[in-house]
Amino acid sequence: MQQGNIFRHWIVVLFHVSRICSLAAAQVVYSVTEESSPGTTVGNLAKDLHLNVHELETRGFQISGPNTRYFEANAKTGILLVKDRIDREELCSRNVKCSLEVEAIANSPLNLFRFEVKIVDINDNVPSFRIPGIVLNVSESAFPGERFALAKAYDADVGSYSVKGYKLSQNEHFTLDVQNGGEPTMSADMVLQKALDREKQPLIKLTLTAVDGGKPPKSGTLQITVNVQDVNDNIPIFDKPLYKATVLENTPHGANVISVHARDLDEGLNGEILYSFINQDNDNDVDKFSINHQTGEITVKGELDHEKNNAVEIRVQAKDKGVNPRASHCKVLVEITDVNDNPPEISVTSLVNVVREDAPLDTMVGLITVRDIDADKNGVVQVIIVDSVPFTIKNTYKNHYSLVVYGTLDRERASQYNVTIKATDEGVPPLSSTSVITVHVSDVNDNAPRFKEPVINIFVRENSPVGAVIYTMTADDPDLDDNAKVTFSVINKNHKNNIIGSVINVNSETGDIVSLQSFNYEELNTFQFKVQATDSGVPPLSHNVTVNVLVLDENDNSPTILAPYSEHGSVNSESIPYSAEAGYFVAKIRAVDADSGYNALLSYHLSEPKGNNLFRIGTSTGEIRTKRRMSDNDLKTHPLVVMVSDNGEPSLSATVSIEVVVVESTADIQTQFRHVPIKEDSFSDLNLYLLIGIASVSVIFLLSLISLIAVKCHRTDGSFSRYSAPMITTHPDGSWSYSNATQQYDVCFSSDTLKSDVVVFPGPFPPADAELISINGGETFTRTQTLPNKEKVRAMVHKTQGGGDQMFDFLT
């Protein structure tokens, strides 16, 4: 007893092991009988497909494809259920094998599962004959063994439930010969067993019963009426009972298939034979052929299609022309061979319309089924993608394929792809078909905003109104929607004591740069900041650009008269000797303008009393000199008004009054020392540079004279080229400009101690680390060596000798 239990245990173990191995090696296959009630359990998909039951509902697990009418899946349990009535005969006709390929789809990620459901036949159809009865005319001279073809019974069921036998009602003359020797269908012949005697029994009624293989079996009947005829005692005999022929599908009408031949030993009309088809069950396939009644030649009459029927069985009858004709029959089996006349059919069973542009390789885009109903190589299909696209086709199962990502996607280069799929069979010649699948690419934030220029220069006029839009920032982002929505911001507002935040504001939405104050060129002529453009993607991407704001100068500053003539409202006095020659130096007016460029280019104009034309002024130098010698008619005192004008639009000006007194001799000329008004402010850097310049003037002046003498003694005029500097500067207009960037001072004095004035004023400064040399007619030697310092002092010495000036320009 115990050994028996152990034996049964090992049998169960081996059974499960073999089942697991078979499942691992083959596709999942279920079986269900036809006509099963809706809700009948077919199998456990979750278990057989190794799916997590708890995730089925969230992943949208469901049956898809063309067979969703018959099956459904319980998303909670993973059980496959019958959904609708299944009629095997309707689905598979009389095919022995009947199965449905069913697909199940689960999302997140997208997975396709395929399995097969075999439809098991039940005995739900009875055998039947297409006609209710037949009439046979049999000669009484018929010999025992003569055969009579009977109509075939049809049963919609297949296999064991199809027609398995025939029975003939009890009689003494006929027996039944059932034939099932490998032909497509089972047939029955009625064989004469005992000679007929028309005088005893002219009419015989029989019943043919067809029985299927069901348990219990089902049956159908056919009524047979036998009319016993007399005379003709020989029947036509065919050369062979079975003829076989092969014909190509799509063979044209009238083409010869095969010829049958029969002989009749009788003479006369009893020996003449007529051939015809026996088509008692009105088989449409037989109607596609015709037979020549005289010759027995069988030709094509209709359209032959291998895909619908690959073989046709024809029964040919040979009947003589006797008064009581006798006949015999044979079988003609016509095999219809395949021709490559059907192109492959491409169908898209599932498609993901939108794919992210950052989708990884092998991301599934769509599911494709390719079908070719031809046979053998004519039905073998190769599937390719025609165009060069970042996708490829992969075969997943039999004639099922998947479209997957095969390369890098970039929506900015291509927002959609029209993927042309071509399926070609292996027939001769090959046939093909194409299908175009449109795949849209969705945007990913993979592009940062970009400014058109790396540096943006903005020119804005001085004194522009507050709140004006001085520039509008634009940035391009090739992405879409929020990924391309750009906002702007200043990223260095804390720079330079937050000067940027107090000067301008950037509208984050429009990119408008708005001035928060009116610009003053003299206080701030340029400033720089950075603007960041950021998109609204996740994560956001940004790009920076440097913005330079350049303030354009406006003529909003009048010229300023420099000391010693800068006392506002006072009249300045100068003395000249009566013996002064024409061109005698009287005074030099200097002025500065806080503006720049042409707005700071000054010109000098002299106004004298009417009738007095004694003095002139250099329009660019500001030097007042005599035009002619004095005469006895000239006044002793000459009031002069000097007007200094800039070249701005409109021009601004300033005036100074000078009273020139004529004395008898140079001994009477007294130098009037004027003190430059000193502000009450504390000691400033300007005063410090002034003292340094004055203290350095004498030393530098002496060194310059010694250098000049040495050069004249040892060098020709051309030898000064050795002292050529990187930049040569001159002073053609005699004007001086003021800049807060550097401090520069000009020192002017006369060779006559009684006429010497020291004037220090600021002016423009050359670039750092540059050497400037200016030579004017051999009497003026200017050498400037700049120092790499932020604070620089420039001293210019004007020495008057014999009515002329010598100018030396020094830098400390």
C-alpha positions, 0 to 999 in steps of 0.5 A: 500500500505504501509503495503504491502511494510513493509510486503515485507521488512520483507520477504526479511530480513527473507530470508537473515537471513535464508540464512546466517544461512544456510551458517554458518551451512553447506558447501558452495554449488553452482549450475550450469547447464550442458553444460554451456559456458566457463566463466559462473559465478558459484559463488563468492568464496571470499565472501562465503569463507570470503576471502580478495579479495585483497590478493587472487592474492598474496596468489596464490588462485587457484582451485586444485584437480581432478576437475580443468578441469571444473572450475577456479577461478579469482584471482582478483575478487574471482569469480568461473567460468566454465572452460570447457564443463560439461556433466552431463551424462558423469560425473554421468551417471544416478545418480539422484544426481550429484555434484563435490567436488571442492578444492581451495588452498591459500598459505601463510598460506596454506589453503584448502577450499572445496565446492560442485558444483551441476551439474543441468541436462538439457534436452539435450538427447532424449529417445531412444530404443536400437533396432529399432523394435521388432516382436511379434507373437500373437495367434489369440486366445489370450484373451483380457487382455493378456500382451506383454512386450515391450522394455524399452526406455533409456534417458541419462537425469535423474529426470524430464528429464528422460522417463516419459511416453509411447504412442502407435500409434492409433489401435483398438486391443492393449492398453498401460499399463505403469508401474512405481510402484517403480521399478528402471525403467519405463516400458510399456506393450502392452495389448490386448484389442480386440480379434484378427482375423488372417483372417482379419488382419494377420499383425499389425504395431504399433509405440511405442513413449517414451516421457521425461519430458522436456519442450518441451518434447523430444521423441523416437520411436520403431517399433512394428510388430505383427504377428497374429498366430492361435491355442494355446489358453492357456498361461503359468502363473507364480506363482507371477509376481515379484520375489526378490532375494539377492546375494553377490557380487563376488559369484562364477559362477554356484551359485543358485540365485532363481528359477521361476515357471509357469504353462500352462493348455494345454496338450502335447507340448502346456503345456510344458514350456521353460524358457528364459530371455527377454533381448531385449535391450542387457543389460550386467547386465542380461548377468551375469546370466543364466537360466535353460530352463527346470527348471527355475533355475537362476544361476550366470554366470558372475562377480557381483560387488556391486560397479558397480551395486547394483541391476539387473532387469531380465525379464523371459519368460515362453513359451510353446511348441505348434505349435503356442507357447504362452508365459508370463513373470515375473520380477526377481529383484536381489539385489547384496549385498556388500562384503568388497572386496575393500581396502581403497585408499589413495591419497595425494592431496597436500604436502609440501616437506620441513618443517622447524625444528622449525615449530610450532605444527599443521603446515600443511604438506600435504593434504590426501584423503581416499576413499573406494568404498564399502558400509555401514561399509565396506566403513567406514575408520579409518586413523592412522600413523603407526610409531612413528613420530612427525606428526599426522593425522586430519580429516578436512572434510568427507574423507579428512585429513591433515598431521600436525606437532605434536611434536618437529622436530630436523634435526640433529637427523632426516633430513627426515621422512618416514611417513607411513599412514594406512587406515583400513575399518570396514568390516569383515574381515577389509581391509587396505592399506598404503602409505608412505609420505616422509617429509624433514626437513630443517635446522635452526641455533639452534646449536652453534659450539663446540670445542672438548675440553674445554681447549686447550694446545699448546706446541711450541718450543722456537725460532720457526720460525715466521709465522709457524702454531703452531696449527689448531683450529677445531669446530664441528657444526651439522647444515648445509650450512651457519649454519655450516660454522664456523669462528674463532676469538680472543676475548681478543686481548686487554688483557695484553696490546694487547700482544696476538695480537702481538704474534699470529694471528688466521686465521678466515677461516681455524682456523690456529694459526700463530706465529707473532714472535719467542718465547723466553722462558726466556721472555715469557714462557706461555700465555693464550687467548680465541678463539671464533668460530662463525657460519654464521647462522642468528642469528649467534651462537658462543662458546669460548675455552681457549687456553694455549700456553706453550713455551718449553725451548731450550738450548740457554743460556750459564752458567753465572759465579756469583761473585766474579769470574764473572769479564770477562777476569780477573784471580782470586786469592786464597791463601791456607796455606802450611799445608793444609790437604787433603780436604781443602776448597779453593774456591766455584764457582757458576754459573747460567743458564737462561734456565730451566730444564736440560738445566739449570742443571750445572756441574763443571770441573777443569783443572790443568797444567800437572803433578799437581794433587793437587786439585779437584772440586765437579761436582755438588757443584763447591767447589774446595778442595785439594786432598792431603797435600802439598809437597816440590816439589809442585809449590807455584802458581797453575793456575786453569781453571774451566769450567761450562757446562749445560746438554742441547743438544748441551751443552753450557759452560763458564770458569773462571781462578783461581790462587791458591797461597800457603803461609807458614801460615794462618797468611799470608792469606789475604782476598781479597774483590771483588766487584761485578760490579754494573751497572750504572743503577739507584737503583733497586729492586734487590739492595734493596733486597740485602741490606735487605738480608745482614742486616737480615743475622746476626739476622737470623743466631743468632736466628737459632743457638739459636733455634738449641741449644734449639732443641738439648737440649730438643728434640731427633733427631726424634722430628724434625718431629714436624717441618715437612713441607708440602714439603721437598727440598734438593740441591743435585746438588748445581745448581741455576736457575734464574726466572723472576717470583720471586727474590731469593737470596743466601748469602754465607760466611766463619767462618774465617773472613779472608776467608769470602765472601758474594755472593748474586745471584738469584735462583728458589723460592718455591710455595707461603705459603709453609714451607721448612725444610732441615736437612743435617747431623745435622750440616746444618739446613734449614727452609724456610717459604714462604710469600704470596708476589709476590716479595720474597727474599731468603738468604742462609748462608754458614758457614765454620768451621774446613774445613766444611760448614754449610748452612742456607737458609733464606727467607724474 
